């Protein structure tokens, strides 16, 4: 019988790299697992206009918009 500790020690370690293009930790964030080609890009609603200029968004992908609707449309 194995316990949770044994399962944790047999998992393969991964490194997640987070890039802050504006230098702001609450701004646009681009995360990736360094051994994969997958990226996750988080763009706060307040930075959406600036985020739309990112080259990464020209690539095929799955996009989600979270949060409540605002009165002003930024797109």
N, C-alpha and C positions, 0 to 999 in steps of 0.2 A: 504494500500500500504506500503510495507516495503522498507527501503533503505538499502544500502550496509552495513551500520554500524550495523543494527539489525542482519543481516545474519552473520556478523563476530562474534558477541557476543554469538550467539547460537551454534557455532561450538564447537566441543569437542577439548580441548587442547591436544597436543601431545608433547612428549619430544624426540628429536633426539640426540643420543649419538654418538660422533665421536671419534674413537680410532686411535691414531697415533703410530703404532708399532715401528717405528724408531725414534720417537720424532720430526720428521721434518714435519712442516705443509704443505709443498709442496711435501712430499714423499707419501708413501702408506697410504691410509686412509680407515678405515672401519667404516661405518655409519649404525646405526640401530634405529628403533623406539622401545623404551624400552618395549612397551607392545605387540610387534609383534615378529615373528620369521624371518622376512625379513631383509636381510642385503644388503648393497650396498658397493662394494669394488672398490676403485679407485686406479689403479696402473699406475703411469706415465711410459711412454715408456722407459725412462732411467733406471727405477727400475724393468723392466719386469723380468729379470733373477732372481732377489731376490724375486719378488712377486710370481713367479711360485712355490716357496717352501712353500707358505702359505697353511696350512691345510684346510682353508675355500674353497680353489679352488678344493678340492677333492669332494666336494658336488655337487649334481645336481644343475644346474642353467642356467641362460641366460647370455651370455657373449658378450660384444660389444668391438670392437677395434676402437677407434676414432683417427683421425689425418691422416697426410699424410705419405706415405711410406718412409722409410729411406733406404739408400744404404745397410747398414749392417743389417742382420736378427739376432735378439736376441734370437729367440726360437730354 
